[in-house]
Amino acid sequence: MNNITINCDNCIMRATTTCADCVVTFLCDRRDDSAVVFDLAEQRVVRWFADAGLVPTLRHRAEATA
């Protein structure tokens, strides 16, 4: 099963203006440290919504690990 895990703690866009317009922020407005996990079907739906202009696109970019 293909999953994407989004954790704001490892996003290089964290604390930028891009973060304020992130689909994760838009959907969840999370204040805790938990990750948001989308399965493949949910990723498709979010992409369809973004393509239709209904939600911002996913802008999460994981930082490089050493």
CHARMM-style PDB file with segment names, atoms N, HN, CA, C and O in Angstrom:
ATOM      1  N   MET     1       0.844  -1.176   0.000  1.00  0.00      PROA
ATOM      2  CA  MET     1       0.000   0.000   0.000  1.00  0.00      PROA
ATOM      3  C   MET     1       0.894   1.245   0.000  1.00  0.00      PROA
ATOM      4  O   MET     1       1.834   1.329   0.789  1.00  0.00      PROA
ATOM      5  N   ASN     2       0.611   2.194  -0.865  1.00  0.00      PROA
ATOM      6  HN  ASN     2      -0.153   2.126  -1.507  1.00  0.00      PROA
ATOM      7  CA  ASN     2       1.375   3.436  -0.942  1.00  0.00      PROA
ATOM      8  C   ASN     2       0.777   4.474  -0.007  1.00  0.00      PROA
ATOM      9  O   ASN     2      -0.408   4.794  -0.101  1.00  0.00      PROA
ATOM     10  N   ASN     3       1.590   4.994   0.889  1.00  0.00      PROA
ATOM     11  HN  ASN     3       2.553   4.734   0.966  1.00  0.00      PROA
ATOM     12  CA  ASN     3       1.170   6.049   1.810  1.00  0.00      PROA
ATOM     13  C   ASN     3       2.147   7.198   1.740  1.00  0.00      PROA
ATOM     14  O   ASN     3       3.317   7.011   1.406  1.00  0.00      PROA
ATOM     15  N   ILE     4       1.677   8.363   2.048  1.00  0.00      PROA
ATOM     16  HN  ILE     4       0.727   8.515   2.319  1.00  0.00      PROA
ATOM     17  CA  ILE     4       2.539   9.514   2.214  1.00  0.00      PROA
ATOM     18  C   ILE     4       2.325  10.011   3.640  1.00  0.00      PROA
ATOM     19  O   ILE     4       1.189  10.219   4.067  1.00  0.00      PROA
ATOM     20  N   THR     5       3.398  10.196   4.357  1.00  0.00      PROA
ATOM     21  HN  THR     5       4.321  10.027   4.009  1.00  0.00      PROA
ATOM     22  CA  THR     5       3.319  10.716   5.716  1.00  0.00      PROA
ATOM     23  C   THR     5       3.807  12.149   5.697  1.00  0.00      PROA
ATOM     24  O   THR     5       4.906  12.441   5.227  1.00  0.00      PROA
ATOM     25  N   ILE     6       2.983  13.030   6.210  1.00  0.00      PROA
ATOM     26  HN  ILE     6       2.090  12.793   6.592  1.00  0.00      PROA
ATOM     27  CA  ILE     6       3.329  14.442   6.239  1.00  0.00      PROA
ATOM     28  C   ILE     6       3.519  14.847   7.684  1.00  0.00      PROA
ATOM     29  O   ILE     6       2.600  14.757   8.498  1.00  0.00      PROA
ATOM     30  N   ASN     7       4.711  15.290   7.989  1.00  0.00      PROA
ATOM     31  HN  ASN     7       5.458  15.363   7.328  1.00  0.00      PROA
ATOM     32  CA  ASN     7       5.034  15.743   9.327  1.00  0.00      PROA
ATOM     33  C   ASN     7       5.604  17.140   9.191  1.00  0.00      PROA
ATOM     34  O   ASN     7       6.665  17.321   8.593  1.00  0.00      PROA
ATOM     35  N   CYS     8       4.927  18.115   9.729  1.00  0.00      PROA
ATOM     36  HN  CYS     8       4.065  17.968  10.215  1.00  0.00      PROA
ATOM     37  CA  CYS     8       5.359  19.500   9.590  1.00  0.00      PROA
ATOM     38  C   CYS     8       6.752  19.729  10.172  1.00  0.00      PROA
ATOM     39  O   CYS     8       7.445  20.659   9.759  1.00  0.00      PROA
ATOM     40  N   ASP     9       7.170  18.896  11.122  1.00  0.00      PROA
ATOM     41  HN  ASP     9       6.607  18.141  11.457  1.00  0.00      PROA
ATOM     42  CA  ASP     9       8.490  19.060  11.727  1.00  0.00      PROA
ATOM     43  C   ASP     9       9.628  18.853  10.738  1.00  0.00      PROA
ATOM     44  O   ASP     9      10.720  19.380  10.948  1.00  0.00      PROA
ATOM     45  N   ASN    10       9.400  18.086   9.643  1.00  0.00      PROA
ATOM     46  HN  ASN    10       8.512  17.658   9.472  1.00  0.00      PROA
ATOM     47  CA  ASN    10      10.484  17.863   8.690  1.00  0.00      PROA
ATOM     48  C   ASN    10      10.229  18.542   7.347  1.00  0.00      PROA
ATOM     49  O   ASN    10      10.882  18.211   6.358  1.00  0.00      PROA
ATOM     50  N   CYS    11       9.308  19.469   7.299  1.00  0.00      PROA
ATOM     51  HN  CYS    11       8.778  19.739   8.103  1.00  0.00      PROA
ATOM     52  CA  CYS    11       9.001  20.174   6.054  1.00  0.00      PROA
ATOM     53  C   CYS    11       9.875  21.423   5.936  1.00  0.00      PROA
ATOM     54  O   CYS    11       9.943  22.232   6.861  1.00  0.00      PROA
ATOM     55  N   ILE    12      10.541  21.570   4.792  1.00  0.00      PROA
ATOM     56  HN  ILE    12      10.486  20.913   4.040  1.00  0.00      PROA
ATOM     57  CA  ILE    12      11.388  22.739   4.596  1.00  0.00      PROA
ATOM     58  C   ILE    12      10.572  24.017   4.389  1.00  0.00      PROA
ATOM     59  O   ILE    12      11.129  25.115   4.414  1.00  0.00      PROA
ATOM     60  N   MET    13       9.275  23.885   4.188  1.00  0.00      PROA
ATOM     61  HN  MET    13       8.823  22.993   4.167  1.00  0.00      PROA
ATOM     62  CA  MET    13       8.405  25.050   4.025  1.00  0.00      PROA
ATOM     63  C   MET    13       7.823  25.537   5.364  1.00  0.00      PROA
ATOM     64  O   MET    13       7.119  26.546   5.404  1.00  0.00      PROA
ATOM     65  N   ARG    14       8.115  24.827   6.442  1.00  0.00      PROA
ATOM     66  HN  ARG    14       8.686  24.007   6.410  1.00  0.00      PROA
ATOM     67  CA  ARG    14       7.582  25.164   7.762  1.00  0.00      PROA
ATOM     68  C   ARG    14       7.931  26.611   8.112  1.00  0.00      PROA
ATOM     69  O   ARG    14       9.048  27.071   7.878  1.00  0.00      PROA
ATOM     70  N   ALA    15       6.955  27.310   8.674  1.00  0.00      PROA
ATOM     71  HN  ALA    15       6.047  26.936   8.864  1.00  0.00      PROA
ATOM     72  CA  ALA    15       7.113  28.690   9.152  1.00  0.00      PROA
ATOM     73  C   ALA    15       7.381  29.685   8.024  1.00  0.00      PROA
ATOM     74  O   ALA    15       7.999  30.726   8.248  1.00  0.00      PROA
ATOM     75  N   THR    16       6.919  29.369   6.816  1.00  0.00      PROA
ATOM     76  HN  THR    16       6.417  28.524   6.634  1.00  0.00      PROA
ATOM     77  CA  THR    16       7.008  30.310   5.698  1.00  0.00      PROA
ATOM     78  C   THR    16       5.583  30.687   5.284  1.00  0.00      PROA
ATOM     79  O   THR    16       4.615  30.137   5.809  1.00  0.00      PROA
ATOM     80  N   THR    17       5.462  31.607   4.362  1.00  0.00      PROA
ATOM     81  HN  THR    17       6.249  32.054   3.935  1.00  0.00      PROA
ATOM     82  CA  THR    17       4.129  31.958   3.866  1.00  0.00      PROA
ATOM     83  C   THR    17       3.492  30.784   3.128  1.00  0.00      PROA
ATOM     84  O   THR    17       2.266  30.677   3.079  1.00  0.00      PROA
ATOM     85  N   THR    18       4.308  29.906   2.556  1.00  0.00      PROA
ATOM     86  HN  THR    18       5.303  29.993   2.596  1.00  0.00      PROA
ATOM     87  CA  THR    18       3.802  28.706   1.892  1.00  0.00      PROA
ATOM     88  C   THR    18       3.086  27.812   2.896  1.00  0.00      PROA
ATOM     89  O   THR    18       2.051  27.228   2.576  1.00  0.00      PROA
ATOM     90  N   CYS    19       3.620  27.700   4.097  1.00  0.00      PROA
ATOM     91  HN  CYS    19       4.461  28.175   4.358  1.00  0.00      PROA
ATOM     92  CA  CYS    19       3.025  26.879   5.150  1.00  0.00      PROA
ATOM     93  C   CYS    19       1.584  27.320   5.439  1.00  0.00      PROA
ATOM     94  O   CYS    19       0.704  26.486   5.654  1.00  0.00      PROA
ATOM     95  N   ALA    20       1.359  28.610   5.442  1.00  0.00      PROA
ATOM     96  HN  ALA    20       2.074  29.288   5.268  1.00  0.00      PROA
ATOM     97  CA  ALA    20       0.026  29.126   5.740  1.00  0.00      PROA
ATOM     98  C   ALA    20      -1.006  28.726   4.693  1.00  0.00      PROA
ATOM     99  O   ALA    20      -2.204  28.726   4.974  1.00  0.00      PROA
ATOM    100  N   ASP    21      -0.551  28.384   3.482  1.00  0.00      PROA
ATOM    101  HN  ASP    21       0.422  28.384   3.253  1.00  0.00      PROA
ATOM    102  CA  ASP    21      -1.455  28.016   2.393  1.00  0.00      PROA
ATOM    103  C   ASP    21      -1.354  26.535   2.047  1.00  0.00      PROA
ATOM    104  O   ASP    21      -1.774  26.127   0.964  1.00  0.00      PROA
ATOM    105  N   CYS    22      -0.809  25.733   2.942  1.00  0.00      PROA
ATOM    106  HN  CYS    22      -0.468  26.065   3.821  1.00  0.00      PROA
ATOM    107  CA  CYS    22      -0.629  24.301   2.722  1.00  0.00      PROA
ATOM    108  C   CYS    22      -1.956  23.567   2.899  1.00  0.00      PROA
ATOM    109  O   CYS    22      -2.749  23.921   3.771  1.00  0.00      PROA
ATOM    110  N   VAL    23      -2.197  22.551   2.078  1.00  0.00      PROA
ATOM    111  HN  VAL    23      -1.552  22.265   1.369  1.00  0.00      PROA
ATOM    112  CA  VAL    23      -3.438  21.785   2.180  1.00  0.00      PROA
ATOM    113  C   VAL    23      -3.558  21.104   3.545  1.00  0.00      PROA
ATOM    114  O   VAL    23      -4.662  20.949   4.067  1.00  0.00      PROA
ATOM    115  N   VAL    24      -2.432  20.701   4.117  1.00  0.00      PROA
ATOM    116  HN  VAL    24      -1.535  20.827   3.692  1.00  0.00      PROA
ATOM    117  CA  VAL    24      -2.492  20.084   5.449  1.00  0.00      PROA
ATOM    118  C   VAL    24      -2.972  21.104   6.475  1.00  0.00      PROA
ATOM    119  O   VAL    24      -3.841  20.806   7.293  1.00  0.00      PROA
ATOM    120  N   THR    25      -2.407  22.301   6.429  1.00  0.00      PROA
ATOM    121  HN  THR    25      -1.700  22.544   5.764  1.00  0.00      PROA
ATOM    122  CA  THR    25      -2.861  23.368   7.321  1.00  0.00      PROA
ATOM    123  C   THR    25      -4.328  23.678   7.052  1.00  0.00      PROA
ATOM    124  O   THR    25      -5.117  23.857   7.979  1.00  0.00      PROA
ATOM    125  N   PHE    26      -4.678  23.737   5.780  1.00  0.00      PROA
ATOM    126  HN  PHE    26      -4.037  23.591   5.027  1.00  0.00      PROA
ATOM    127  CA  PHE    26      -6.048  24.036   5.377  1.00  0.00      PROA
ATOM    128  C   PHE    26      -7.031  23.001   5.913  1.00  0.00      PROA
ATOM    129  O   PHE    26      -8.076  23.361   6.454  1.00  0.00      PROA
ATOM    130  N   LEU    27      -6.707  21.732   5.769  1.00  0.00      PROA
ATOM    131  HN  LEU    27      -5.858  21.440   5.330  1.00  0.00      PROA
ATOM    132  CA  LEU    27      -7.613  20.665   6.188  1.00  0.00      PROA
ATOM    133  C   LEU    27      -7.645  20.450   7.696  1.00  0.00      PROA
ATOM    134  O   LEU    27      -8.701  20.173   8.265  1.00  0.00      PROA
ATOM    135  N   CYS    28      -6.518  20.574   8.328  1.00  0.00      PROA
ATOM    136  HN  CYS    28      -5.660  20.799   7.866  1.00  0.00      PROA
ATOM    137  CA  CYS    28      -6.423  20.123   9.719  1.00  0.00      PROA
ATOM    138  C   CYS    28      -6.169  21.228  10.734  1.00  0.00      PROA
ATOM    139  O   CYS    28      -6.565  21.101  11.892  1.00  0.00      PROA
ATOM    140  N   ASP    29      -5.520  22.302  10.322  1.00  0.00      PROA
ATOM    141  HN  ASP    29      -5.198  22.405   9.381  1.00  0.00      PROA
ATOM    142  CA  ASP    29      -5.126  23.372  11.244  1.00  0.00      PROA
ATOM    143  C   ASP    29      -4.581  22.774  12.533  1.00  0.00      PROA
ATOM    144  O   ASP    29      -5.017  23.116  13.632  1.00  0.00      PROA
ATOM    145  N   ARG    30      -3.626  21.879  12.373  1.00  0.00      PROA
ATOM    146  HN  ARG    30      -3.272  21.600  11.480  1.00  0.00      PROA
ATOM    147  CA  ARG    30      -3.083  21.107  13.484  1.00  0.00      PROA
ATOM    148  C   ARG    30      -2.203  21.971  14.362  1.00  0.00      PROA
ATOM    149  O   ARG    30      -1.422  22.789  13.875  1.00  0.00      PROA
ATOM    150  N   ARG    31      -2.342  21.777  15.660  1.00  0.00      PROA
ATOM    151  HN  ARG    31      -2.976  21.112  16.055  1.00  0.00      PROA
ATOM    152  CA  ARG    31      -1.517  22.491  16.626  1.00  0.00      PROA
ATOM    153  C   ARG    31      -0.597  21.543  17.389  1.00  0.00      PROA
ATOM    154  O   ARG    31       0.268  21.985  18.145  1.00  0.00      PROA
ATOM    155  N   ASP    32      -0.785  20.244  17.193  1.00  0.00      PROA
ATOM    156  HN  ASP    32      -1.489  19.885  16.579  1.00  0.00      PROA
ATOM    157  CA  ASP    32       0.063  19.286  17.899  1.00  0.00      PROA
ATOM    158  C   ASP    32       1.173  18.789  16.982  1.00  0.00      PROA
ATOM    159  O   ASP    32       1.329  19.286  15.866  1.00  0.00      PROA
ATOM    160  N   ASP    33       1.935  17.823  17.442  1.00  0.00      PROA
ATOM    161  HN  ASP    33       1.808  17.419  18.349  1.00  0.00      PROA
ATOM    162  CA  ASP    33       3.084  17.328  16.688  1.00  0.00      PROA
ATOM    163  C   ASP    33       2.808  16.071  15.889  1.00  0.00      PROA
ATOM    164  O   ASP    33       3.749  15.455  15.389  1.00  0.00      PROA
ATOM    165  N   SER    34       1.555  15.665  15.748  1.00  0.00      PROA
ATOM    166  HN  SER    34       0.790  16.165  16.155  1.00  0.00      PROA
ATOM    167  CA  SER    34       1.263  14.425  15.042  1.00  0.00      PROA
ATOM    168  C   SER    34       1.302  14.617  13.531  1.00  0.00      PROA
ATOM    169  O   SER    34       1.028  15.705  13.023  1.00  0.00      PROA
ATOM    170  N   ALA    35       1.641  13.562  12.832  1.00  0.00      PROA
ATOM    171  HN  ALA    35       1.864  12.679  13.244  1.00  0.00      PROA
ATOM    172  CA  ALA    35       1.708  13.585  11.374  1.00  0.00      PROA
ATOM    173  C   ALA    35       0.324  13.350  10.784  1.00  0.00      PROA
ATOM    174  O   ALA    35      -0.569  12.832  11.454  1.00  0.00      PROA
ATOM    175  N   VAL    36       0.159  13.732   9.538  1.00  0.00      PROA
ATOM    176  HN  VAL    36       0.885  14.153   8.993  1.00  0.00      PROA
ATOM    177  CA  VAL    36      -1.056  13.449   8.771  1.00  0.00      PROA
ATOM    178  C   VAL    36      -0.661  12.427   7.720  1.00  0.00      PROA
ATOM    179  O   VAL    36       0.308  12.634   6.991  1.00  0.00      PROA
ATOM    180  N   VAL    37      -1.405  11.316   7.631  1.00  0.00      PROA
ATOM    181  HN  VAL    37      -2.193  11.148   8.224  1.00  0.00      PROA
ATOM    182  CA  VAL    37      -1.076  10.243   6.698  1.00  0.00      PROA
ATOM    183  C   VAL    37      -2.231  10.081   5.713  1.00  0.00      PROA
ATOM    184  O   VAL    37      -3.377   9.878   6.115  1.00  0.00      PROA
ATOM    185  N   PHE    38      -1.915  10.175   4.406  1.00  0.00      PROA
ATOM    186  HN  PHE    38      -0.984  10.341   4.080  1.00  0.00      PROA
ATOM    187  CA  PHE    38      -2.893   9.959   3.341  1.00  0.00      PROA
ATOM    188  C   PHE    38      -2.592   8.639   2.663  1.00  0.00      PROA
ATOM    189  O   PHE    38      -1.438   8.365   2.332  1.00  0.00      PROA
ATOM    190  N   ASP    39      -3.614   7.808   2.447  1.00  0.00      PROA
ATOM    191  HN  ASP    39      -4.551   8.031   2.716  1.00  0.00      PROA
ATOM    192  CA  ASP    39      -3.389   6.632   1.616  1.00  0.00      PROA
ATOM    193  C   ASP    39      -3.521   7.052   0.150  1.00  0.00      PROA
ATOM    194  O   ASP    39      -3.823   8.210  -0.136  1.00  0.00      PROA
ATOM    195  N   LEU    40      -3.301   6.139  -0.757  1.00  0.00      PROA
ATOM    196  HN  LEU    40      -3.055   5.198  -0.524  1.00  0.00      PROA
ATOM    197  CA  LEU    40      -3.279   6.464  -2.183  1.00  0.00      PROA
ATOM    198  C   LEU    40      -4.608   7.061  -2.654  1.00  0.00      PROA
ATOM    199  O   LEU    40      -4.613   8.039  -3.402  1.00  0.00      PROA
ATOM    200  N   ALA    41      -5.717   6.492  -2.231  1.00  0.00      PROA
ATOM    201  HN  ALA    41      -5.714   5.697  -1.624  1.00  0.00      PROA
ATOM    202  CA  ALA    41      -7.034   7.007  -2.638  1.00  0.00      PROA
ATOM    203  C   ALA    41      -7.240   8.430  -2.131  1.00  0.00      PROA
ATOM    204  O   ALA    41      -7.770   9.277  -2.850  1.00  0.00      PROA
ATOM    205  N   GLU    42      -6.826   8.691  -0.905  1.00  0.00      PROA
ATOM    206  HN  GLU    42      -6.395   8.003  -0.321  1.00  0.00      PROA
ATOM    207  CA  GLU    42      -6.968  10.041  -0.340  1.00  0.00      PROA
ATOM    208  C   GLU    42      -6.050  11.030  -1.061  1.00  0.00      PROA
ATOM    209  O   GLU    42      -6.424  12.184  -1.270  1.00  0.00      PROA
ATOM    210  N   GLN    43      -4.861  10.585  -1.438  1.00  0.00      PROA
ATOM    211  HN  GLN    43      -4.557   9.648  -1.268  1.00  0.00      PROA
ATOM    212  CA  GLN    43      -3.957  11.449  -2.200  1.00  0.00      PROA
ATOM    213  C   GLN    43      -4.598  11.859  -3.521  1.00  0.00      PROA
ATOM    214  O   GLN    43      -4.493  13.011  -3.942  1.00  0.00      PROA
ATOM    215  N   ARG    44      -5.262  10.906  -4.169  1.00  0.00      PROA
ATOM    216  HN  ARG    44      -5.348   9.970  -3.827  1.00  0.00      PROA
ATOM    217  CA  ARG    44      -5.935  11.210  -5.445  1.00  0.00      PROA
ATOM    218  C   ARG    44      -7.045  12.238  -5.250  1.00  0.00      PROA
ATOM    219  O   ARG    44      -7.185  13.168  -6.044  1.00  0.00      PROA
ATOM    220  N   VAL    45      -7.823  12.070  -4.201  1.00  0.00      PROA
ATOM    221  HN  VAL    45      -7.710  11.315  -3.555  1.00  0.00      PROA
ATOM    222  CA  VAL    45      -8.926  13.007  -3.944  1.00  0.00      PROA
ATOM    223  C   VAL    45      -8.383  14.409  -3.672  1.00  0.00      PROA
ATOM    224  O   VAL    45      -8.900  15.390  -4.206  1.00  0.00      PROA
ATOM    225  N   VAL    46      -7.350  14.504  -2.850  1.00  0.00      PROA
ATOM    226  HN  VAL    46      -6.929  13.707  -2.416  1.00  0.00      PROA
ATOM    227  CA  VAL    46      -6.759  15.814  -2.570  1.00  0.00      PROA
ATOM    228  C   VAL    46      -6.226  16.430  -3.862  1.00  0.00      PROA
ATOM    229  O   VAL    46      -6.394  17.629  -4.087  1.00  0.00      PROA
ATOM    230  N   ARG    47      -5.589  15.628  -4.709  1.00  0.00      PROA
ATOM    231  HN  ARG    47      -5.452  14.654  -4.525  1.00  0.00      PROA
ATOM    232  CA  ARG    47      -5.080  16.136  -5.985  1.00  0.00      PROA
ATOM    233  C   ARG    47      -6.231  16.617  -6.873  1.00  0.00      PROA
ATOM    234  O   ARG    47      -6.125  17.667  -7.508  1.00  0.00      PROA
ATOM    235  N   TRP    48      -7.330  15.854  -6.921  1.00  0.00      PROA
ATOM    236  HN  TRP    48      -7.416  15.001  -6.406  1.00  0.00      PROA
ATOM    237  CA  TRP    48      -8.498  16.272  -7.713  1.00  0.00      PROA
ATOM    238  C   TRP    48      -9.069  17.587  -7.194  1.00  0.00      PROA
ATOM    239  O   TRP    48      -9.391  18.484  -7.974  1.00  0.00      PROA
ATOM    240  N   PHE    49      -9.192  17.695  -5.877  1.00  0.00      PROA
ATOM    241  HN  PHE    49      -8.930  16.966  -5.244  1.00  0.00      PROA
ATOM    242  CA  PHE    49      -9.689  18.946  -5.292  1.00  0.00      PROA
ATOM    243  C   PHE    49      -8.762  20.109  -5.637  1.00  0.00      PROA
ATOM    244  O   PHE    49      -9.227  21.194  -5.985  1.00  0.00      PROA
ATOM    245  N   ALA    50      -7.468  19.885  -5.541  1.00  0.00      PROA
ATOM    246  HN  ALA    50      -7.090  19.003  -5.258  1.00  0.00      PROA
ATOM    247  CA  ALA    50      -6.505  20.946  -5.850  1.00  0.00      PROA
ATOM    248  C   ALA    50      -6.577  21.315  -7.333  1.00  0.00      PROA
ATOM    249  O   ALA    50      -6.562  22.496  -7.679  1.00  0.00      PROA
ATOM    250  N   ASP    51      -6.655  20.319  -8.202  1.00  0.00      PROA
ATOM    251  HN  ASP    51      -6.668  19.360  -7.921  1.00  0.00      PROA
ATOM    252  CA  ASP    51      -6.759  20.591  -9.640  1.00  0.00      PROA
ATOM    253  C   ASP    51      -8.017  21.382  -9.973  1.00  0.00      PROA
ATOM    254  O   ASP    51      -8.032  22.168 -10.920  1.00  0.00      PROA
ATOM    255  N   ALA    52      -9.075  21.170  -9.187  1.00  0.00      PROA
ATOM    256  HN  ALA    52      -9.062  20.531  -8.417  1.00  0.00      PROA
ATOM    257  CA  ALA    52     -10.335  21.895  -9.399  1.00  0.00      PROA
ATOM    258  C   ALA    52     -10.332  23.263  -8.713  1.00  0.00      PROA
ATOM    259  O   ALA    52     -11.281  24.033  -8.859  1.00  0.00      PROA
ATOM    260  N   GLY    53      -9.271  23.565  -7.968  1.00  0.00      PROA
ATOM    261  HN  GLY    53      -8.500  22.939  -7.849  1.00  0.00      PROA
ATOM    262  CA  GLY    53      -9.190  24.851  -7.288  1.00  0.00      PROA
ATOM    263  C   GLY    53      -9.959  24.903  -5.983  1.00  0.00      PROA
ATOM    264  O   GLY    53     -10.196  25.987  -5.450  1.00  0.00      PROA
ATOM    265  N   LEU    54     -10.356  23.745  -5.456  1.00  0.00      PROA
ATOM    266  HN  LEU    54     -10.164  22.865  -5.890  1.00  0.00      PROA
ATOM    267  CA  LEU    54     -11.155  23.717  -4.234  1.00  0.00      PROA
ATOM    268  C   LEU    54     -10.311  23.796  -2.959  1.00  0.00      PROA
ATOM    269  O   LEU    54     -10.783  24.276  -1.929  1.00  0.00      PROA
ATOM    270  N   VAL    55      -9.075  23.329  -3.031  1.00  0.00      PROA
ATOM    271  HN  VAL    55      -8.691  22.939  -3.868  1.00  0.00      PROA
ATOM    272  CA  VAL    55      -8.140  23.417  -1.899  1.00  0.00      PROA
ATOM    273  C   VAL    55      -6.761  23.768  -2.457  1.00  0.00      PROA
ATOM    274  O   VAL    55      -6.496  23.540  -3.637  1.00  0.00      PROA
ATOM    275  N   PRO    56      -5.889  24.318  -1.623  1.00  0.00      PROA
ATOM    276  CA  PRO    56      -4.519  24.558  -2.084  1.00  0.00      PROA
ATOM    277  C   PRO    56      -3.818  23.235  -2.376  1.00  0.00      PROA
ATOM    278  O   PRO    56      -4.208  22.193  -1.848  1.00  0.00      PROA
ATOM    279  N   THR    57      -2.795  23.275  -3.205  1.00  0.00      PROA
ATOM    280  HN  THR    57      -2.479  24.122  -3.634  1.00  0.00      PROA
ATOM    281  CA  THR    57      -2.024  22.066  -3.508  1.00  0.00      PROA
ATOM    282  C   THR    57      -1.161  21.670  -2.316  1.00  0.00      PROA
ATOM    283  O   THR    57      -0.867  22.492  -1.448  1.00  0.00      PROA
ATOM    284  N   LEU    58      -0.764  20.417  -2.284  1.00  0.00      PROA
ATOM    285  HN  LEU    58      -1.003  19.749  -2.989  1.00  0.00      PROA
ATOM    286  CA  LEU    58       0.143  19.936  -1.262  1.00  0.00      PROA
ATOM    287  C   LEU    58       1.514  20.545  -1.511  1.00  0.00      PROA
ATOM    288  O   LEU    58       2.082  20.388  -2.592  1.00  0.00      PROA
ATOM    289  N   ARG    59       2.036  21.230  -0.527  1.00  0.00      PROA
ATOM    290  HN  ARG    59       1.575  21.358   0.351  1.00  0.00      PROA
ATOM    291  CA  ARG    59       3.320  21.902  -0.688  1.00  0.00      PROA
ATOM    292  C   ARG    59       4.393  21.344   0.221  1.00  0.00      PROA
ATOM    293  O   ARG    59       5.481  21.911   0.313  1.00  0.00      PROA
ATOM    294  N   HSD    60       4.109  20.258   0.884  1.00  0.00      PROA
ATOM    295  HN  HSD    60       3.224  19.798   0.809  1.00  0.00      PROA
ATOM    296  CA  HSD    60       5.078  19.655   1.798  1.00  0.00      PROA
ATOM    297  C   HSD    60       6.294  19.198   1.022  1.00  0.00      PROA
ATOM    298  O   HSD    60       6.160  18.526  -0.001  1.00  0.00      PROA
ATOM    299  N   ARG    61       7.456  19.547   1.483  1.00  0.00      PROA
ATOM    300  HN  ARG    61       7.564  20.093   2.314  1.00  0.00      PROA
ATOM    301  CA  ARG    61       8.717  19.110   0.903  1.00  0.00      PROA
ATOM    302  C   ARG    61       9.602  18.645   2.040  1.00  0.00      PROA
ATOM    303  O   ARG    61      10.067  19.460   2.837  1.00  0.00      PROA
ATOM    304  N   ALA    62       9.840  17.344   2.126  1.00  0.00      PROA
ATOM    305  HN  ALA    62       9.462  16.682   1.478  1.00  0.00      PROA
ATOM    306  CA  ALA    62      10.652  16.799   3.216  1.00  0.00      PROA
ATOM    307  C   ALA    62      12.086  17.263   3.078  1.00  0.00      PROA
ATOM    308  O   ALA    62      12.641  17.307   1.980  1.00  0.00      PROA
ATOM    309  N   GLU    63      12.673  17.609   4.209  1.00  0.00      PROA
ATOM    310  HN  GLU    63      12.221  17.573   5.101  1.00  0.00      PROA
ATOM    311  CA  GLU    63      14.073  18.013   4.186  1.00  0.00      PROA
ATOM    312  C   GLU    63      14.959  16.803   3.917  1.00  0.00      PROA
ATOM    313  O   GLU    63      14.588  15.672   4.231  1.00  0.00      PROA
ATOM    314  N   ALA    64      16.111  17.041   3.344  1.00  0.00      PROA
ATOM    315  HN  ALA    64      16.412  17.960   3.088  1.00  0.00      PROA
ATOM    316  CA  ALA    64      17.042  15.950   3.066  1.00  0.00      PROA
ATOM    317  C   ALA    64      17.585  15.394   4.384  1.00  0.00      PROA
ATOM    318  O   ALA    64      17.876  16.145   5.315  1.00  0.00      PROA
ATOM    319  N   THR    65      17.712  14.087   4.445  1.00  0.00      PROA
ATOM    320  HN  THR    65      17.474  13.478   3.689  1.00  0.00      PROA
ATOM    321  CA  THR    65      18.264  13.463   5.640  1.00  0.00      PROA
ATOM    322  C   THR    65      19.720  13.113   5.388  1.00  0.00      PROA
ATOM    323  O   THR    65      20.109  12.759   4.275  1.00  0.00      PROA
ATOM    324  N   ALA    66      20.493  13.215   6.416  1.00  0.00      PROA
ATOM    325  HN  ALA    66      20.177  13.502   7.320  1.00  0.00      PROA
ATOM    326  CA  ALA    66      21.936  12.957   6.287  1.00  0.00      PROA
ATOM    327  C   ALA    66      22.260  11.495   6.366  1.00  0.00      PROA
ATOM    328  OT1 ALA    66      23.428  11.115   6.275  1.00  0.00      PROA
TER     329      ALA     66
END
